Amino acid sequence: MTDVPANRPAAFAMRDPRDPAFWDERFIRGFTPWDRGGVPQALSDFAAHSPPLVTLIPGCGAAYELAALCELGWNVTAIDFSPAAVEKARAQLGPWQERVVEADFFKYDPPQALQLIYERAFLCALPRTMWPQVAARYAQLLPPGALLAGFFFFDVNPKGPPFGITAEQLDALLTPHFERIADAAVADSIAVFEGKERWQVWRRK
Ligand SMILES: C[S@@+](CC[C@H](N)C(=O)[O-])C[C@H]1O[C@@H](n2cnc3c(N)ncnc32)[C@H](O)[C@@H]1O
């Protein structure tokens, strides 16, 4: 006998998203509602109008974007601190699987100066108390003129992940180091982010 109804998955043992085991458990059980199974249109449009950039994808999950950008000739590295995420990414990346590195974003030291950090469902995966550390690390890793581009999740629900941000909070977090140069609605969001995410590009000051 179990006290879990048959139509509801058993509760997760790991509750702290700062712990790689939190993400391992969800990847292993196939509970990945953030996974869009492909590349968002705004990134494809951005890449189509950009020269190849030395790019880091932090908290990459399945890393669909890695293959898409590598196929355009970009030098991209995707990192994730969850071994199960890295395994999932490598399993579907074919020739690009060596570009996925098991690493903690706060400790990873890129071998080359970065020109772009691509953000999707990484900032919002971490508790709000960690956001100043994330922003500081973005700023540390990107030289002046380099870009932070991707999807930002706007919401006020105290529970997460995903942990939403307000427009004012995002400005306060990033404007000390970055200026926003693009901001657009997203038309192809998946359910968890629908109506609450925007594509933005920020340039390192
Ligand atoms: C919500 S998932 C998003 C995955 C992917 N970006 C996507 O769009 O599908 C968040 C990912 O960030 C990873 N992550 C969280 N904290 C991390 C850290 N400090 N360093 C590296 N990866 C981290 C998790 O393991 C997880 O795969």
The ligand as an SDF file (V2000), in Angstrom:
LIG
                    3D

 27 29  0  0  0  0  0  0  0  0999 V2000
   15.3750   24.4180  -15.2210 C   0  0  0  0  0  0  0  0  0  0  0  0
   16.7670   23.5640  -15.8320 S   0  0  0  0  0  0  0  0  0  0  0  0
   16.9970   24.3690  -17.3900 C   0  0  0  0  0  0  0  0  0  0  0  0
   17.8250   23.5830  -18.3590 C   0  0  0  0  0  0  0  0  0  0  0  0
   18.0400   24.2430  -19.7240 C   0  0  0  0  0  0  0  0  0  0  0  0
   18.6730   25.5370  -19.6150 N   0  0  0  0  0  0  0  0  0  0  0  0
   16.7660   24.3560  -20.4980 C   0  0  0  0  0  0  0  0  0  0  0  0
   16.4110   25.4620  -20.9160 O   0  0  0  0  0  0  0  0  0  0  0  0
   16.1270   23.3270  -20.7200 O   0  0  0  0  0  0  0  0  0  0  0  0
   18.0740   24.2610  -14.8350 C   0  0  0  0  0  0  0  0  0  0  0  0
   19.4000   23.5720  -15.0410 C   0  0  0  0  0  0  0  0  0  0  0  0
   20.4220   24.3010  -14.3650 O   0  0  0  0  0  0  0  0  0  0  0  0
   21.3340   23.3850  -13.8010 C   0  0  0  0  0  0  0  0  0  0  0  0
   22.0590   24.0860  -12.7270 N   0  0  0  0  0  0  0  0  0  0  0  0
   21.5450   24.6300  -11.6040 C   0  0  0  0  0  0  0  0  0  0  0  0
   22.5140   25.1980  -10.8640 N   0  0  0  0  0  0  0  0  0  0  0  0
   23.6740   25.0180  -11.5560 C   0  0  0  0  0  0  0  0  0  0  0  0
   25.0230   25.3940  -11.3080 C   0  0  0  0  0  0  0  0  0  0  0  0
   25.3880   26.0620  -10.1920 N   0  0  0  0  0  0  0  0  0  0  0  0
   25.9470   25.0840  -12.2370 N   0  0  0  0  0  0  0  0  0  0  0  0
   25.6150   24.4030  -13.3620 C   0  0  0  0  0  0  0  0  0  0  0  0
   24.3490   24.0000  -13.6330 N   0  0  0  0  0  0  0  0  0  0  0  0
   23.3870   24.3090  -12.7450 C   0  0  0  0  0  0  0  0  0  0  0  0
   20.4610   22.2180  -13.3540 C   0  0  0  0  0  0  0  0  0  0  0  0
   21.1840   21.0350  -13.1630 O   0  0  0  0  0  0  0  0  0  0  0  0
   19.4460   22.1390  -14.4890 C   0  0  0  0  0  0  0  0  0  0  0  0
   19.8550   21.2560  -15.5030 O   0  0  0  0  0  0  0  0  0  0  0  0
  1  2  1  0
  2  3  1  0
  2 10  1  0
  3  4  1  0
  4  5  1  0
  5  6  1  0
  5  7  1  0
  7  8  2  0
  7  9  1  0
 10 11  1  0
 11 12  1  0
 11 26  1  0
 12 13  1  0
 13 14  1  0
 13 24  1  0
 14 15  1  0
 14 23  1  0
 15 16  2  0
 16 17  1  0
 17 18  1  0
 17 23  2  0
 18 19  1  0
 18 20  2  0
 20 21  1  0
 21 22  2  0
 22 23  1  0
 24 25  1  0
 24 26  1  0
 26 27  1  0
M  CHG  2   2   1   9  -1
M  END
$$$$
